[in-house]
Amino acid sequence: MPKLLEWRMHFGMTREQVAERFGLISPDGRTIDQSTLGRWEKGVSPVKVQDLSVLAEIYETSPLNLFFDPRDETTADLMNRVIRVIEGKDRSAIEDWISLGEKLPKKE
């Protein structure tokens, strides 16, 4: 689930400000109200991919980064590296690679 509340608070924005910017940036001119944003932040309603892209632009980041705490710069970078590694690879090779990763010792 995206960490939309954390991102909004990180930027010191109100729901009203985010909703206003959403309408200005949205490629199709679609608007949202504060209650929609609140439902997204609480995880009550799912966020569409195109809406995540608009929110990422508001928060000056990538849609993938919205799934991580805004103060955590390393996890999103690691996930981007993982995506680059698995792109174009054979599915069974990816599954083998994941199995190896699952055997790594846990962080203490």
Number of C-alpha atoms within 10 A of each C-alpha: 12 20 17 24 19 17 24 19 12 13 12 10 13 13 19 14 12 19 19 15 17 21 16 15 16 18 11 8 9 11 14 16 14 15 12 16 19 15 13 19 21 15 15 10 12 12 17 9 10 12 16 17 18 20 25 18 16 20 20 11 14 16 19 15 22 22 16 19 17 19 9 10 11 10 13 18 13 11 13 13 11 11 11 11 11 14 10 9 10 9 11 9 11 15 12 11 12 11 11 10 10 10 8 8 7 6 4 3
